Amino acid sequence: MFSTERMHEMNEEQRQQQLAEHYSAILELLGEDTSREGLVKTPRRVARAWSELTRGYAEDPIQILRSALFTETYHNMVVVKDIEFYSLCEHHLLPFYGHVHIAYIPNGQITGLSKLARVVDTFSHRLQVQERMTQEIAHAIQEALNPQGVMVVVDARHLCMQMRGVNKKSAETTTMHHIGAFEHAELRAEFLQQLFKH
């Protein structure tokens, strides 16, 4: 069992090697022959893939948002919708994926629109549950921008429901989190109306 301190002491090459050894052991426990042609390089490929899929632990969402702050007197709703994401459920280590929709009302400062998408990427590239990810995105925007209000809606499909267990292929999960001005039902309704416009 590695401590967090030990993990941070490792360089990337050492971490990749350790991950590859563990994935090789997993394949063997599943009854596979890790010396056959199709699997010889699989442990290293999976190690690289998982490093990419969990890169969000090394990123600071607050710093990302604050790296492109601009003073503006705009005080109406800013909506960025259909931000595509892919994440990993921490309960089964299977993917869940979908779209994030963000609205915030500036309070003297705005951020670059691409930074909102990058914050989604940061939180989605960690082991997650959809409910927590929804809150984390909203609270990061609130902390970095101090807007009048922020609301986040996430629509996702979970392979842990589609591939195993209940096997519900078309089930979709929606989560919402709102702060500040979005406590008012009228503002939430206005945002949601934007999402469902054709």
C-alpha positions in Angstrom: 0.0 0.0 0.0 1.5 3.4 -1.1 1.1 6.5 1.0 0.2 9.8 -0.8 3.7 11.1 0.1 5.4 8.1 -1.5 3.3 8.6 -4.7 4.5 12.2 -4.9 8.1 11.2 -4.5 7.9 9.0 -7.6 8.7 10.5 -11.0 6.4 9.8 -13.9 8.5 7.0 -15.3 8.5 5.2 -11.9 4.8 5.6 -11.5 4.2 4.3 -15.1 6.3 1.3 -14.3 4.4 0.6 -11.0 1.1 0.9 -12.7 2.1 -1.4 -15.5 3.2 -4.1 -13.1 -0.1 -3.9 -11.3 -2.1 -4.1 -14.5 -0.1 -7.1 -15.6 -0.9 -8.8 -12.3 -4.6 -8.0 -12.8 -4.6 -9.5 -16.2 -3.0 -12.7 -14.9 -5.6 -12.9 -12.1 -8.3 -12.7 -14.8 -6.8 -15.8 -16.4 -5.0 -14.0 -19.2 -1.5 -14.8 -20.6 0.4 -11.5 -20.5 3.1 -12.9 -22.7 0.8 -13.3 -25.8 1.3 -10.9 -28.6 -1.9 -8.9 -28.1 -1.2 -8.3 -24.4 2.6 -7.8 -24.2 2.4 -4.0 -24.3 -1.1 -3.7 -22.8 0.0 -3.0 -19.2 2.1 0.0 -20.3 -0.6 1.3 -22.6 -3.2 1.1 -19.8 -0.8 2.8 -17.4 -0.4 5.7 -19.8 -4.1 5.9 -20.4 -4.9 6.0 -16.7 -2.3 8.7 -16.2 -4.1 10.7 -18.8 -7.6 9.9 -17.5 -6.7 11.1 -14.0 -4.5 14.1 -14.8 -7.0 16.4 -13.1 -5.5 15.7 -9.7 -2.4 17.7 -10.8 -4.5 20.7 -12.0 -5.8 23.7 -10.0 -9.3 24.8 -11.2 -9.1 28.0 -9.3 -5.8 29.0 -10.9 -7.2 28.0 -14.3 -10.2 30.4 -13.9 -8.1 33.2 -12.5 -5.5 33.0 -15.3 -8.0 34.8 -17.5 -9.9 37.3 -15.4 -11.3 40.5 -17.0 -13.0 43.4 -15.4 -16.4 43.9 -17.0 -19.7 45.7 -16.0 -21.8 42.9 -17.6 -24.4 41.7 -15.0 -26.6 39.4 -17.0 -26.5 35.6 -17.2 -23.5 34.0 -19.0 -24.4 30.5 -20.2 -22.0 27.9 -21.6 -23.8 24.7 -22.5 -23.0 21.3 -23.9 -19.5 21.0 -22.6 -18.6 17.4 -23.4 -16.9 15.4 -20.7 -15.7 11.9 -19.9 -15.0 10.7 -16.4 -14.5 7.6 -14.3 -17.0 6.4 -11.6 -15.1 5.8 -8.4 -17.4 2.9 -7.4 -16.6 0.6 -10.4 -13.9 2.4 -12.3 -16.1 2.5 -15.3 -16.7 5.5 -17.5 -19.6 8.0 -17.3 -19.9 10.7 -19.9 -22.2 13.5 -21.0 -22.5 17.2 -21.0 -22.0 20.0 -18.5 -24.0 23.2 -18.7 -22.8 26.3 -16.7 -24.5 29.6 -16.0 -23.1 32.5 -13.9 -24.0 36.1 -13.3 -20.8 38.2 -13.1 -20.1 40.6 -10.3 -17.6 42.8 -11.9 -15.3 40.1 -13.3 -15.6 37.5 -16.1 -13.3 34.7 -17.1 -12.4 33.4 -20.5 -15.1 31.0 -21.8 -12.5 28.3 -22.5 -11.5 28.3 -18.9 -14.9 27.0 -17.9 -14.5 24.1 -20.2 -11.0 23.5 -18.8 -12.4 23.4 -15.2 -14.9 20.8 -16.4 -12.0 18.8 -17.8 -10.0 19.1 -14.5 -12.8 17.7 -12.3 -13.9 15.1 -14.8 -10.3 13.8 -15.1 -10.4 12.5 -11.5 -12.2 9.5 -10.0 -15.7 10.9 -9.5 -19.3 10.6 -8.7 -21.6 12.8 -10.8 -23.2 14.5 -7.8 -19.9 15.6 -6.3 -18.5 16.7 -9.7 -21.5 19.0 -10.2 -20.9 20.7 -6.9 -17.1 21.0 -7.4 -17.5 22.8 -10.7 -20.0 25.3 -9.2 -18.0 26.0 -6.1 -14.7 26.5 -8.0 -16.5 29.1 -10.2 -17.9 30.8 -7.1 -14.6 30.9 -5.4 -12.6 32.1 -8.3 -15.0 34.7 -9.7 -17.2 35.6 -6.7 -20.2 36.0 -9.1 -23.7 37.0 -8.0 -24.7 33.4 -8.6 -23.7 30.2 -10.4 -25.6 27.1 -11.5 -24.3 23.9 -13.0 -26.3 21.1 -14.6 -24.8 17.8 -15.6 -26.4 15.2 -17.9 -24.6 11.8 -18.0 -24.8 8.2 -18.9 -23.1 5.7 -16.7 -21.6 2.5 -18.0 -21.8 0.9 -14.6 -25.6 1.0 -15.2 -25.5 0.2 -18.9 -22.9 -2.6 -19.0 -23.5 -4.4 -15.7 -25.9 -4.5 -12.8 -29.3 -3.3 -13.9 -28.3 -3.1 -17.6 -30.4 0.0 -18.3 -29.1 1.1 -21.6 -30.9 4.3 -22.1 -30.9 5.6 -18.5 -29.6 9.2 -18.1 -28.8 11.0 -14.9 -29.2 14.7 -14.4 -27.7 16.6 -11.4 -27.9 20.3 -10.6 -26.2 22.6 -8.1 -27.0 26.3 -7.6 -25.5 29.1 -5.5 -26.4 32.7 -4.8 -28.8 34.4 -7.2 -29.8 31.1 -8.6 -31.6 30.3 -5.3 -34.4 32.3 -7.0 -36.7 29.9 -8.9 -37.2 32.4 -11.8 -33.5 32.4 -12.6 -33.2 28.7 -12.5 -36.1 28.4 -14.8 -34.6 30.9 -17.2 -31.3 28.9 -17.3 -33.1 25.6 -17.8 -35.2 27.2 -20.6 -31.9 28.0 -22.3 -30.8 24.4 -22.1 -34.0 23.0 -23.7 -34.2 25.6 -26.5 -34.1 24.0 -30.0 
